[in-house]
Amino acid sequence: MKKKRLLEFDIEQWVIENLWKVEKGLKFVAKQVDLGEFGRLDVLARDSNGHYVILELKGPEEMADETIVSQVFKYRTGLKMKKEYRIGNPTEVRILCFVNEIAPKARKICEHAGVHHSTWFASAIV
């Protein structure tokens, strides 16, 4: 049997269907949210406290480098500017990144910037 190639779309579907495994109380809001000049975020959810949570996903063959931090902070800013989400303080928006591999420099930046990351393995999703 031929092994299926895992795509970012597959990861996105798995995360949406298994938000409860990511964090207890996490509820799906939207996917592929267009933030205009700030880009398009992968998955948006709300936690048990009602705060928005941005979930950024990277494909299995991508290594997350330090650009992931600026990318998700742009998303947080763009989300605040979308009136339908009514966000007062953008720091109340949490950020979770799912990556197969993260560069050491990016790991340090994430830890100091309060960006939570989770290293996942493709075999756990398929």
N, C-alpha and C positions, 0 to 999 in steps of 0.2 A: 504494500500500500504506500502511495506517495505521501510524504509528510506535507501538511499544509503550511504555507508561508504566512507567518503572523504579520499583520499590518497594524498601523496605528488605529485604523478603524475598528479592528477586532478588539484591541485593548480598550478603546473608548466604550464599545458595547459591553465588554466584561465589567468595566468599572461602573457603568450606569446600572447594570443589573445586579451588582454586588456591592452597592454603596455601604450596606450594613456591615460588610467585611472590612471595609476601609476604616469606618468609624461608626460606632453605635449612635443612632439618632440622625445620621446624615440623610437628607432628603433631596432627591433630584429636582432641579429647577429648569435647566435648559442645557442644550449642547450646541457647539459651534456658534457661540454668541458673537455677533458682529459688533465690534467696538470702533468702527470707522478707522480713523487714522491710527488707532492704537492696536489694531490687529483683530484677530478672532480667537477667543479663548475656547478651549476644548470642552470642558464640562463645568457647569455652575451648579452648586448645591447650597443647602442651608444646613447649619448644624443644629443641635438640640437647643442652643441658646438663641436661635434665630439669625445668627450671623452668616453672611455669605461665605462660601468656600470656593475658591478657584482651584480646579484640578487641571494641571498641565501634564500632558502625556507625551512621552517621547517613544518613537518606534524602537523595535528591538535592535536595530543596527546603528542607532544613533548614540553617540556618547554626549552626555550633557556637559557643556563647558560653561564658562562664566557668563555667556550671553543669556543663559536661561534666567538668570536673576533679573537682568534688565527687562527681558521679555515679560515676565510675570508682574513686575512692578508697573510696566506700561498697561497691562491688562487691568490691574487694580485701579489705576488712574482712569482708564477708559470706562470702567464699570461705574465708578463714582459719577462720571459725567452723564451717564444714561439716566434720565429722569425717572424712568419706570422702576428703577431699583431703589430709589430713595435712600441713598447711603449718605449719612451725615459725616462720619469720620472714616476715611479710607483705611485707616489702620485696623478697623473692626472687620475688615475683609481678610480672611485667612487664606493662605496659599499652600497647596500640597502639590508636589511634583512627583510623578511616577517615571522613573528612568531605569533602563537596564544597566547603565553604567554611568558613573559621574566622575568627572575629572577631579583630582585632589584640590586644585585651586577653587573650583566651583563648589565643592563640598564645604570648604572653609567659608566662602562668601555666603552660602546659604545659611550656615549655622550662625554667623554673626548678623545676618539680615533678618533672621526669624522666618526664613522660608524652609518649611519642612519638606524633606524628600524621602522617598521610599524606593529602595532598589528592589525591583521585581524581577522575576525570571520568567521568560516566555513559557516554559513548561508548566508553570503554575496556573497559567491562564487558559491554555489550549484544552 
